[in-house]
Amino acid sequence: MIVRTKGGEYRADNSVALLDFLGVKQEAAGPQKVAADVELIASVPFRLTAEGEAADGIPAIPDGIAWTLSTFDLDRFGERIDPDGWDYKRYRDNPVVEWAHRYDIPAIGKMEGLAADDNGLHGLVIFNGKDYDPFGWAIGQRVKAGVIRAGSVGFRVIEIEIPSKEDSRDGTTLIFRKQELLEFSICNVPANPFALAKGSEELRVRSKGTIQDLSCPAFWGGLINNL
């Protein structure tokens, strides 16, 4: 899991490190309010549908690409996100789709038909037109061609549940029970380096004993600024 704070970003390698940062008591089972006000960035599954095809009860929109932003499935860190806990009211007021979690460049598209059900959080990504945004349009073309397959969701965690010993037998270490959707980004490589889309490579370098991700925010941000 990637944690974004005012001072930058860092990777929580396991649930223990994440719970420590969020101020959650690891020994207490059950739902707990989170003390820290931070953004978490998690990779999301990608599913391409035909243009205009409806998916998961979402109305068909021309040029819309269906994405499952989040599911309740167990991720590689042993974490789950409860679909019933999503709060996306504020995001729907400004449903921009970003490139690589970059707040300082224009959005490359927008999200339509955002909705949550028992299977997860779903929406349709509409990429910008070529006439006014060649870059955003080109990202959309790469997605449609299967060149780019990754996306990341940023959310503010509100409540976390530490599962009981019985409930953790399947490998679940923690469950995000309530969370507010803050942003959604298309990426070459997800911000979470351990949850890459099939066929992608993990790009990292070691610097001063720490791992610096050459993923969305750092590497591609610098590249865009230098264009």
Buried (B, 14 or more C-beta within 10 A) or exposed (E): BBBBEEEEBBBBEEBEBBBEBBEBEEEEBEEBEBEEEBBBBBBBBBEBBEEEBBBBEBEBBEBBBBBBBBBBEBBEBBBBBBBEBBBBEEBEEEBBBBBBBBEEBEBBBBBBBBBBEEBBBBBBBBBBEEEEBEBBBBBBEBBBEEEBBBBBBBBBBBBBBBBEEEEBEEEBBBBBBBBBBBBBBBBBBBBBBEBBBEEBEEBBEEEEEEEBBBBBBBBBBEEBEEE
